[in-house]
Amino acid sequence: MENGPDKGFQQPVVISLDQGGEPIAVRNTRQATDLLLTQWPARRGPRHRDAVDACLKVLDGHRSTVDARNAFIEAAEEAGILVGESAH
């Protein structure tokens, strides 16, 4: 799956962009990149920048999907929107 066009994660990362909002299961690097660039909370720190960089490099074939997933998790923790990691 890592070599597919969407660079799928082995396990989804679950976030919630709004307090009490519907959880979002982020399943691949393309989805993570879209969320980071277009829907992320206004307060963005260094982990957000790192995650954007990691995701873009994965999509360009220069880093592993594991790197993107880990960076995305750190950015979600920094933003206070991480709900959890799914085993499904």
N, C-alpha and C positions, 0 to 999 in steps of 0.2 A: 504493500500500500504506500510505502514511503516514496516509491518512484512514480506514483500516479500524479496526474495533473494538479490535484488539490493537496498533495503532501499530507495524507491523513495521519492523525495521532493514533497511537496504540490504544489509548484510553481518552475519552472526552474530558474536558475541563469544564466544570459548571460554574457560571457566574450569574450575577443578577445586577443589571445596570441601574435599577431603581430600587429604593427601599421597599421591600415587600413585593417587588415586581416578579414577573414570571421568570424562573430560572432559564438560562440559555446553556445548552450543551454545545460546547465548541469542539468540533470533531476534526478540524484540519487547519493547516497553516493559512490557506486562503481565507477561511472564515475568521480566523484570529486576526489576520492583517486588516480585513475590512472593519472589524470591530475596533481595533486599535486606532485606525485612521479616521473613522466616520462616526462612531457612537460612544467612544470612551468618555468617561466623566471629565469635566473641564479641568479639574486639578490633576495635572500630569507631572510626574517626577522622572528621575533618571531611569528607573526600571521600565517606564513606558517607552522611553527612547531606545533603551537596550532591546526591548521586545520588538519594536518596529524594525529595528536594524536586523535582528536575528531572523524575523519572519521574511523580510525582503530577501535576505541572503539565501534562505532555504528555497524560496520560490525561484531564485536565479541559479540554484544548484550548487551553492558554495558552502552550505552548512547543513547539518542533519536536522531532521524533524524533531528529534529529541531536544536539540538546542532551542528550537522555536517554542516547543511546548513548555520547557522549563522557564524560559524567559517570559512567556505569557503568564504562567502561574505567578512568578515574582511580581509582574506588573499588576496583576489582579489583586494580589495580597497588598501591595503598596497602595492601591486605590480603594481598598476595603470592599471589593466586590466579589471576592472568591467565595463560592458556596462550597465547593468540594471537587473531588476528582471521582469520576464515575468508573466503576469496574466493568461496565457494560460496553 
